[in-house]
Amino acid sequence: MIYPLLADLVLLVHVAFVLFVVCGGLAVLRRRRLAWLHLPAAAWGGIIELKGWVCPLTYLENALRRLGGEAGYGGSFIEQYLEPVLYPLGLTPNLQLVLGAGVLGLNAPLYLYLWWTALRSRR
């Protein structure tokens, strides 16, 4: 009984992590110290997508589901939970490249802005 609950907790952490990777740059605009957490998270999220890897949280969730007597799932977290909602036609390697570049493309301008304002304030 505890394993399915732990698997659900891992799922919630995974969702929160993905949201932080994608939208965390906006939080950094308000609290700049979050950059120390967001930059490595965004880099990890981008690398996972660009390389086509499966996040270790997916393996952990599947293992916990199997220990709880449930069936795990094949593929990645995105394929299991986000693809049916956002990409109903299927997640291709090219689309994964677009997603990885999108993470970088959304966050790079925010960090360039922060860097530029920090330089201006020093002058």
C-alpha positions, -999 to +999 in steps of 0.1 A: +000+000+000+029+024+007+045+018-027+017+032-048+016+063-026+054+067-029+050+063-067+024+091-067+047+113-046+075+107-071+050+116-099+041+149-081+078+157-076+084+150-113+056+173-124+069+201-101+104+196-114+092+199-150+073+230-142+103+245-124+125+237-154+101+253-179+089+283-158+115+287-131+132+315-149+102+336-141+106+328-104+142+339-107+131+373-118+115+377-084+140+358-063+174+359-079+189+334-055+167+307-071+190+309-101+214+286-082+187+259-082+171+267-116+202+269-138+212+233-130+176+221-132+171+237-166+204+223-178+194+188-167+159+191-182+174+204-215+200+177-217+175+149-209+153+161-239+182+169-263+198+135-257+165+116-257+173+101-222+148+090-197+148+108-164+158+087-133+125+098-116+107+078-143+126+046-134+120+053-097+082+058-102+080+026-123+099+006-097+076+018-069+045+010-090+058-026-096+066-031-059+030-020-052+016-045-076+008-020-103+021-021-138+048+004-146+050+020-180+074+020-209+091+051-222+096+084-205+076+107-182+068+130-211+055+101-232+034+088-204+018+119-189+025+149-211+024+135-246-013+125-245-022+160-235+003+181-254+014+159-283-013+134-292+004+125-324+035+111-308+068+123-294+095+120-321+132+125-316+129+157-336+101+169-313+123+161-283+150+183-298+125+211-301+114+206-265+150+207-253+157+238-273+124+253-261+136+250-225+168+268-233+150+293-255+125+302-228+151+306-201+181+321-219+165+355-225+155+357-189+190+351-177+205+374-203+181+401-190+192+394-154+229+394-164+224+427-183+206+444-154+233+432-129+260+447-151+241+480-154+236+482-116+273+478-111+281+508-133 
